[in-house]
Amino acid sequence: MLAPDADSGATSTERSLMSPSPARMRRPVLRAVAAAAVSALIVSLGAASAPAQQKPDPNYPTPAGSIEFWHWRAEDKPWLDDLIKKFQNQHPGTTITQVILPSGEYQATAFQKIRNNPKAAVFTAFRGPQFTTMATSGLMLPLTGQPFLANVYPEALRVATLGNTVYGVPYHNLFNMPIYNTEIFAKEGIKPPTTWDGWLQMCRTLKAKGYIPIAFPGATRGQAGQIMNTMFMNEMPTDNYFGRLGTGTASVSDPWFLGVAQKYEQMAQAGCFQDNASGTPEAAANALFAQGRAAIMPTGSFSMGAIKVLNPAMSGKMQLMAPITRANPKYEGIRNNTFIFGVNDLASDPDQQIALSFINFMLKPGNAQTYALGTSQHVTVKGVKYDANVDLKNTGVWLDRKTLLAPRFQILNQQVVDNVADLLTAIAGGRSANDAVADFGARIKAILG
C-alpha cells in the first residue's frame, strides 16, 4: 500500500480550492441511478451468460461510439493499446484512440486543446497547476460517488480532490527520486551516501573512475526539475512551504531556498553533471544511463520503462536513492500520485459514459497489474501484485519508507514552476547560485506582480 506521512505535503489549496456547484454534483449521481436501472435490465435480458472475461460491468453501461484518450506517456502506448483492445472487445462498437503529446507540450497546451475538443472524453492531468486549472475551469466531470473509486487507495485520491469533490483518479504511485545503476555501484564499491558530503564525494569518485555521475536532462524542463523534490524535502520550513513560491509569500532569495541553490552549485563544482548539462534533452540523458556511461538518472521511477526499452539488460539493475542534504532528515525520499484520469465535462453524455467505463476498466486490479508490470510503474490500485517485475519488486521497498509527497507540485502557477526549474537548471549548467537566484527571482517577482 501507499506509505502515508504525518503531513501529506498537499497544500490547503490543492485539497479545498473550491466547492462544486449543485448542478455539477448531481450529474454523477444521476448517472449512477441510470446505471443501476440499466444494470437491472441487462440482468433481466440474460447478459450474464456471456463469457466471464467478456462481461461488461453493470455499473458502467457503455454505448457504441468513439472517443479519444489524451496523455503524455508515449512509452506506455504498446501496453495501453493492448488494454484498449481488450476493452473494445468487451464493448463491441466502441473505439478509443490514444492521442499522445510530449510531456512539456502536454503541460503547455493540453488544457486548451482538450477544452476545444469534446471527443477528448478521457484524459490525464499532471498533479499541481494543470490538474487544478482543469478541475476549477469546468473541464473535469466530478467523480464523487463513482463505484470505481473503491478500487483506489484513499490517500492517493487526496491530490485529485478539491473541497469535498473528487475530480480525477491518480493512476501512478511513483517516486520522483534519482535512479542509480546498482551494477556500477557494486563494481566500484560505492554505496548510496547518507550525508551531503558523501553525496559530493560519490560524484568525485564516479567521475574519477570514468563515469558521468549524474546524467542531468537540463533541456527537458519537467524532468530537469524532478531532483528538486529530493533536494528540498528536508530543507523547507514546513512540508507545505514550497507552494508559497507561487503566491509570493516566499522567495527564491530566502535562506531555505538559497541554501539548496548553493548545493546545486556545489554539485556542479564537484563534477556531478555532464558537460552541457543544461542543454541535454531527456532522451539523450536516458541513453547515457542506459548505456552505462552515466551512473545516475535524476528523474524518477517512471523513467525505468523507457530505459529498459533502450537497454533490456538494465532490468533488475536499477534502484532509487535520494540526496540527504542535512543530518537527522525527516524524509528518506519522495513519492507522487499523478497521471490523473479525468472525464471531459464538455463531452457528450454517451462519450462520457464510454470514458467512465474505460476508467473503471483501467482500475480493475487485473488490468492495472497488466499496466504496472508492462510499464514498470507502481499504481494506486488495490490488489496489484508486483513480483513478476523485478524492478517494481526491488523499488517496492520505498512504498513503506518515510516519503514526502513531491513538493514541487505545490506551486499552482505554472510560470513560477517553470522559472524555479530553470533557475536550478542554470546552476547545474555552471551559473553561480547567487547570480541565478537574483535573475530568476526578479522574473518570478514580475510574474506575480
C-alpha positions as CSV (number, residue, x, y, z in Angstrom):
1,M,0.0,0.0,0.0
2,L,1.0,3.6,-0.2
3,A,3.1,5.0,2.7
4,P,1.3,8.0,4.2
5,D,3.1,10.5,6.3
6,A,2.0,12.8,9.1
7,D,1.7,15.7,6.6
8,S,0.8,14.7,3.1
9,G,2.5,17.6,1.6
10,A,-0.7,18.6,-0.3
11,T,-1.5,22.3,0.2
12,S,-4.8,23.5,1.5
13,T,-5.4,25.0,-2.0
14,E,-4.9,21.5,-3.5
15,R,-7.3,19.9,-1.0
16,S,-10.0,22.6,-0.8
17,L,-9.7,25.2,-3.5
18,M,-13.3,25.2,-4.4
19,S,-16.7,23.6,-3.9
20,P,-18.6,22.3,-6.9
21,S,-22.0,23.7,-7.9
22,P,-25.0,21.6,-7.1
23,A,-25.7,21.0,-10.8
24,R,-22.3,19.5,-11.3
25,M,-22.6,17.4,-8.2
26,R,-25.9,16.0,-9.4
27,R,-24.6,14.7,-12.7
28,P,-22.6,11.7,-11.5
29,V,-25.4,10.8,-9.0
30,L,-27.9,10.8,-11.8
31,R,-25.6,8.6,-13.9
32,A,-25.3,6.2,-11.0
33,V,-29.1,5.9,-10.8
34,A,-29.3,5.4,-14.5
35,A,-26.6,2.8,-14.4
36,A,-28.4,0.9,-11.7
37,A,-31.6,0.8,-13.8
38,V,-29.7,-0.4,-16.9
39,S,-27.9,-3.0,-14.8
40,A,-31.2,-4.5,-13.8
41,L,-32.3,-4.5,-17.5
42,I,-29.1,-6.2,-18.5
43,V,-29.6,-9.0,-16.0
44,S,-33.2,-9.5,-17.0
45,L,-32.1,-9.9,-20.6
46,G,-29.7,-12.7,-19.7
47,A,-26.5,-10.8,-20.4
48,A,-24.8,-12.8,-17.6
49,S,-24.5,-15.8,-20.0
50,A,-21.5,-14.1,-21.7
51,P,-18.0,-15.5,-21.0
52,A,-16.6,-14.2,-17.7
53,Q,-13.8,-12.3,-19.4
54,Q,-16.2,-10.5,-21.7
55,K,-18.7,-9.4,-19.1
56,P,-19.2,-5.6,-19.1
57,D,-19.5,-4.0,-15.6
58,P,-23.2,-3.5,-15.0
59,N,-22.4,-0.2,-13.1
60,Y,-21.0,1.2,-16.3
61,P,-23.2,0.7,-19.4
62,T,-21.1,1.5,-22.5
63,P,-22.7,2.8,-25.7
64,A,-21.2,2.3,-29.1
65,G,-19.1,5.2,-30.2
66,S,-15.6,6.6,-30.5
67,I,-13.6,8.8,-28.1
68,E,-10.0,9.9,-27.7
69,F,-7.7,9.3,-24.7
70,W,-5.2,12.1,-24.2
71,H,-2.0,11.7,-22.3
72,W,1.8,12.2,-22.4
73,R,3.2,8.7,-21.8
74,A,4.4,7.6,-25.2
75,E,6.4,4.8,-23.6
76,D,3.1,3.3,-22.4
77,K,1.5,3.1,-25.8
78,P,2.0,-0.6,-26.6
79,W,0.6,-1.7,-23.2
80,L,-2.3,0.8,-23.4
81,D,-3.0,-0.4,-27.0
82,D,-3.4,-4.0,-25.7
83,L,-5.7,-2.9,-22.8
84,I,-7.8,-0.7,-25.1
85,K,-8.1,-3.7,-27.5
86,K,-9.4,-5.8,-24.6
87,F,-11.8,-3.0,-23.6
88,Q,-13.1,-2.7,-27.1
89,N,-13.6,-6.5,-27.3
90,Q,-15.8,-6.3,-24.2
91,H,-17.7,-3.4,-25.7
92,P,-18.3,-4.1,-29.5
93,G,-18.8,-0.9,-31.4
94,T,-16.7,1.2,-29.0
95,T,-13.4,2.7,-30.1
96,I,-10.7,4.6,-28.1
97,T,-7.9,6.3,-29.8
98,Q,-4.8,7.4,-28.0
99,V,-3.6,11.0,-28.5
100,I,-0.1,11.4,-27.1
101,L,1.8,14.6,-26.7
102,P,5.4,15.1,-25.3
103,S,5.2,15.9,-21.6
104,G,6.3,19.5,-22.0
105,E,3.9,20.2,-24.8
106,Y,1.1,18.4,-22.8
107,Q,1.6,20.7,-19.8
108,A,1.6,23.8,-22.0
109,T,-1.2,23.0,-24.4
110,A,-3.4,20.1,-23.3
111,F,-5.9,22.2,-21.3
112,Q,-6.8,24.4,-24.2
113,K,-6.8,21.6,-26.8
114,I,-9.0,19.3,-24.7
115,R,-11.4,22.1,-23.9
116,N,-11.8,22.7,-27.6
117,N,-12.2,19.0,-28.4
118,P,-15.2,17.3,-26.9
119,K,-14.1,14.0,-28.4
120,A,-11.2,14.0,-25.9
121,A,-13.6,12.4,-23.5
122,V,-10.9,10.9,-21.2
123,F,-7.6,12.4,-20.5
124,T,-4.9,12.6,-17.8
125,A,-3.5,15.6,-15.9
126,F,-0.3,16.3,-14.0
127,R,-0.7,16.9,-10.3
128,G,-0.4,20.6,-9.5
129,P,-1.3,23.6,-11.7
130,Q,-2.6,21.6,-14.6
131,F,-5.0,19.5,-12.6
132,T,-6.1,22.5,-10.6
133,T,-6.8,24.5,-13.8
134,M,-8.7,21.7,-15.4
135,A,-10.8,21.0,-12.3
136,T,-11.7,24.6,-11.4
137,S,-12.4,25.6,-15.0
138,G,-15.3,23.2,-15.5
139,L,-13.3,20.9,-17.8
140,M,-13.4,17.9,-15.4
141,L,-16.6,16.0,-14.6
142,P,-16.9,15.4,-10.9
143,L,-16.3,11.8,-10.0
144,T,-17.5,11.8,-6.4
145,G,-19.6,8.7,-5.7
146,Q,-18.3,6.7,-8.7
147,P,-18.1,3.0,-7.7
148,F,-14.6,2.6,-9.2
149,L,-13.1,4.9,-6.6
150,A,-13.3,2.0,-4.1
151,N,-10.5,0.3,-6.1
152,V,-8.1,3.1,-5.3
153,Y,-6.1,3.7,-2.1
154,P,-7.9,6.7,-0.4
155,E,-4.7,8.6,0.3
156,A,-3.9,8.7,-3.4
157,L,-7.3,10.4,-4.1
158,R,-6.4,13.4,-1.9
159,V,-4.3,15.0,-4.6
160,A,-7.3,15.0,-7.0
161,T,-9.9,16.2,-4.5
162,L,-10.9,19.9,-4.2
163,G,-13.3,20.7,-1.4
164,N,-15.2,17.5,-0.9
165,T,-15.3,16.6,-4.6
166,V,-13.2,14.1,-6.4
167,Y,-12.4,15.3,-9.9
168,G,-9.8,12.8,-11.0
169,V,-8.2,9.5,-10.3
170,P,-4.4,9.4,-9.9
171,Y,-3.1,6.2,-11.6
172,H,0.6,6.4,-10.8
173,N,2.3,5.9,-7.5
174,L,5.7,6.9,-8.5
175,F,8.9,8.0,-6.8
176,N,10.5,11.3,-8.1
177,M,14.0,10.2,-7.0
178,P,17.3,9.6,-8.7
179,I,17.7,6.1,-10.2
180,Y,21.2,4.5,-9.8
181,N,22.8,1.7,-11.6
182,T,23.3,-1.0,-9.0
183,E,25.8,-2.9,-11.1
184,I,28.1,0.1,-11.4
185,F,27.8,0.9,-7.7
186,A,28.6,-2.7,-6.8
187,K,31.5,-2.9,-9.2
188,E,33.1,0.3,-7.9
189,G,32.4,-0.4,-4.2
190,I,30.1,2.6,-3.8
191,K,27.0,2.7,-1.6
192,P,24.3,5.3,-1.7
193,P,25.5,8.1,0.5
194,T,23.7,9.2,3.7
195,T,25.3,12.7,4.1
196,W,25.7,15.7,1.8
197,D,29.5,15.4,1.9
198,G,29.1,11.8,1.0
199,W,26.9,12.7,-2.0
200,L,29.6,15.1,-3.3
201,Q,32.3,12.6,-2.7
202,M,30.3,10.0,-4.6
203,C,30.3,12.3,-7.6
204,R,34.0,12.8,-7.5
205,T,34.7,9.1,-7.2
206,L,32.4,8.2,-10.1
207,K,33.9,10.8,-12.3
208,A,37.5,9.7,-11.4
209,K,36.5,6.2,-12.5
210,G,35.4,7.4,-15.9
211,Y,31.6,7.7,-15.4
212,I,29.3,10.6,-15.7
213,P,28.0,10.7,-12.2
214,I,24.5,12.2,-13.0
215,A,23.0,12.4,-16.5
216,F,21.1,15.7,-16.0
217,P,18.3,16.2,-18.6
218,G,18.5,20.0,-18.4
219,A,16.9,20.7,-21.8
220,T,13.7,18.9,-20.8
221,R,12.4,21.2,-18.1
222,G,9.9,18.9,-16.5
223,Q,12.5,16.2,-16.0
224,A,15.3,18.5,-15.0
225,G,13.1,19.7,-12.2
226,Q,12.5,16.3,-10.7
227,I,15.6,16.2,-8.5
228,M,14.5,19.4,-6.7
229,N,11.9,17.4,-4.9
230,T,14.5,15.4,-3.0
231,M,16.8,18.4,-2.7
232,F,14.1,20.4,-0.8
233,M,12.3,17.6,1.1
234,N,14.3,18.2,4.3
235,E,15.1,21.9,3.7
236,M,11.6,23.6,3.7
237,P,10.5,25.4,6.9
238,T,7.3,23.2,6.7
239,D,6.1,20.4,4.5
240,N,3.7,22.7,2.6
241,Y,6.1,25.7,2.3
242,F,7.2,25.2,-1.4
243,G,3.8,26.3,-2.6
244,R,4.4,29.8,-1.2
245,L,6.8,30.4,-4.0
246,G,3.8,30.6,-6.3
247,T,1.9,33.1,-4.2
248,G,4.8,35.5,-3.4
249,T,4.7,34.7,0.3
250,A,8.1,33.1,-0.1
251,S,11.0,33.9,-2.3
252,V,13.9,32.1,-4.0
253,S,16.2,34.5,-2.2
254,D,15.0,33.2,1.2
255,P,17.7,31.3,3.1
256,W,16.0,27.9,2.9
257,F,15.9,28.1,-0.9
258,L,19.2,29.9,-1.4
259,G,20.9,27.1,0.6
260,V,19.7,24.5,-1.7
261,A,20.6,26.6,-4.8
262,Q,24.1,26.7,-3.3
263,K,24.1,22.9,-3.0
264,Y,23.4,22.7,-6.8
265,E,26.4,24.9,-7.3
266,Q,28.5,22.5,-5.1
267,M,27.3,19.6,-7.2
268,A,28.3,21.4,-10.4
269,Q,31.7,22.1,-8.9
270,A,32.2,18.5,-7.8
271,G,31.6,17.3,-11.3
272,C,28.3,15.6,-10.6
273,F,26.8,16.6,-14.0
274,Q,27.9,16.0,-17.6
275,D,29.2,18.7,-20.0
276,N,26.4,20.8,-21.4
277,A,24.1,19.6,-18.6
278,S,21.6,22.4,-19.2
279,G,21.4,21.6,-22.9
280,T,20.9,17.8,-22.6
281,P,17.4,16.6,-23.5
282,E,15.8,13.7,-21.6
283,A,16.2,11.2,-24.4
284,A,20.0,11.8,-24.5
285,A,20.2,11.6,-20.7
286,N,18.3,8.3,-20.8
287,A,20.7,6.9,-23.4
288,L,23.7,7.9,-21.3
289,F,22.3,6.0,-18.3
290,A,21.0,3.0,-20.3
291,Q,24.5,2.6,-22.0
292,G,26.2,2.5,-18.6
293,R,28.1,5.8,-19.3
294,A,26.2,7.5,-16.5
295,A,25.7,6.0,-13.1
296,I,22.6,8.0,-12.0
297,M,19.5,9.3,-13.8
298,P,18.0,12.0,-11.6
299,T,14.3,11.8,-12.6
300,G,12.3,9.0,-11.0
301,S,10.9,5.5,-11.2
302,F,8.7,6.5,-14.1
303,S,11.9,6.5,-16.3
304,M,12.7,2.8,-15.8
305,G,10.4,1.6,-18.5
306,A,11.9,3.9,-21.2
307,I,15.4,2.9,-20.0
308,K,14.7,-0.8,-20.4
309,V,13.4,-0.2,-23.9
310,L,16.8,1.3,-24.7
311,N,18.7,-1.5,-23.0
312,P,16.7,-4.5,-21.8
313,A,19.8,-5.7,-19.9
314,M,19.1,-2.9,-17.4
315,S,16.3,-4.9,-15.9
316,G,17.0,-5.7,-12.3
317,K,20.0,-3.3,-12.2
318,M,18.2,-0.1,-11.0
319,Q,17.3,1.2,-7.6
320,L,16.3,4.5,-6.1
321,M,18.1,6.9,-3.8
322,A,17.9,10.4,-2.6
323,P,20.4,13.1,-1.7
324,I,20.4,13.6,2.0
325,T,21.1,17.3,2.5
326,R,21.2,17.5,6.3
327,A,21.7,15.5,9.4
328,N,18.7,13.8,11.0
329,P,16.5,14.0,7.9
330,K,12.7,13.9,8.4
331,Y,12.2,12.2,5.0
332,E,14.1,9.4,3.1
333,G,12.6,10.1,-0.3
334,I,9.8,11.4,-2.5
335,R,6.6,9.9,-3.8
336,N,4.0,11.4,-6.1
337,N,0.5,10.5,-7.3
338,T,-0.1,11.8,-10.8
339,F,-1.2,10.7,-14.3
340,I,-4.7,11.7,-13.1
341,F,-7.5,10.3,-15.1
342,G,-10.3,12.8,-15.8
343,V,-13.5,12.9,-17.9
344,N,-14.3,15.8,-20.1
345,D,-17.3,17.6,-18.7
346,L,-17.8,19.2,-22.2
347,A,-18.1,15.8,-24.0
348,S,-21.5,14.4,-24.9
349,D,-23.2,12.1,-22.4
350,P,-22.6,8.9,-24.4
351,D,-18.9,9.8,-24.8
352,Q,-18.7,10.5,-21.0
353,Q,-20.3,7.1,-20.4
354,I,-17.5,5.5,-22.5
355,A,-14.9,7.5,-20.7
356,L,-16.2,6.5,-17.3
357,S,-16.4,2.8,-18.4
358,F,-12.8,3.0,-19.6
359,I,-11.5,4.4,-16.3
360,N,-13.5,1.7,-14.4
361,F,-11.8,-0.9,-16.7
362,M,-8.3,0.5,-16.0
363,L,-9.0,0.5,-12.3
364,K,-9.8,-3.2,-12.2
365,P,-6.9,-4.9,-10.3
366,G,-6.1,-7.3,-13.2
367,N,-5.9,-4.6,-15.8
368,A,-3.9,-2.3,-13.5
369,Q,-1.5,-5.1,-12.9
370,T,-1.0,-5.7,-16.6
371,Y,-0.3,-2.0,-17.0
372,A,2.1,-1.9,-14.0
373,L,4.1,-4.9,-14.9
374,G,4.4,-3.8,-18.6
375,T,5.4,-0.2,-17.9
376,S,7.4,-0.8,-14.7
377,Q,5.2,1.7,-12.9
378,H,3.6,1.2,-9.5
379,V,-0.1,2.1,-9.5
380,T,-2.6,3.4,-6.9
381,V,-5.0,0.4,-7.4
382,K,-5.6,-2.0,-4.6
383,G,-4.7,-5.7,-5.0
384,V,-2.0,-5.3,-7.6
385,K,1.0,-7.7,-7.3
386,Y,4.4,-6.6,-8.5
387,D,6.6,-9.7,-8.0
388,A,6.6,-10.5,-11.7
389,N,8.6,-7.3,-12.5
390,V,12.0,-7.3,-10.9
391,D,12.3,-3.5,-10.9
392,L,8.9,-2.9,-9.3
393,K,9.7,-5.6,-6.8
394,N,13.1,-4.0,-6.0
395,T,11.9,-0.5,-5.8
396,G,8.7,-1.5,-3.9
397,V,10.7,-1.2,-0.7
398,W,10.1,2.6,-1.0
399,L,6.3,2.0,-0.6
400,D,6.9,1.6,3.1
401,R,9.5,4.2,3.7
402,K,9.1,7.7,5.1
403,T,8.4,9.7,1.9
404,L,7.1,13.2,1.2
405,L,4.5,14.0,-1.5
406,A,6.6,15.8,-4.1
407,P,6.7,19.5,-3.1
408,R,7.4,20.9,-6.5
409,F,3.8,20.4,-7.5
410,Q,2.5,22.5,-4.6
411,I,3.2,25.6,-6.8
412,L,-0.1,26.2,-8.7
413,N,1.3,28.9,-11.0
414,Q,2.9,27.2,-14.0
415,Q,5.1,30.1,-14.9
416,V,6.6,30.2,-11.5
417,V,7.1,26.4,-11.6
418,D,9.0,26.8,-14.9
419,N,11.2,29.6,-13.6
420,V,12.1,27.8,-10.5
421,A,13.1,24.7,-12.6
422,D,15.1,27.0,-15.0
423,L,16.9,28.7,-12.1
424,L,18.2,25.4,-10.7
425,T,19.0,24.0,-14.2
426,A,21.1,27.1,-14.9
427,I,23.1,26.4,-11.8
428,A,23.6,22.8,-12.8
429,G,24.9,24.2,-16.1
430,G,27.5,26.3,-14.4
431,R,25.9,29.5,-13.4
432,S,26.5,30.7,-9.8
433,A,23.7,30.3,-7.3
434,N,23.7,33.9,-6.3
435,D,23.5,35.1,-9.9
436,A,20.8,32.7,-10.9
437,V,18.7,33.5,-7.8
438,A,18.9,37.2,-8.5
439,D,18.0,36.8,-12.1
440,F,15.1,34.4,-11.9
441,G,13.9,35.9,-8.6
442,A,13.3,39.1,-10.5
443,R,11.5,37.2,-13.2
444,I,9.2,35.5,-10.7
445,K,8.5,38.7,-8.9
446,A,7.4,40.3,-12.3
447,I,5.2,37.3,-13.0
448,L,3.4,37.6,-9.6
449,G,3.2,41.4,-9.9
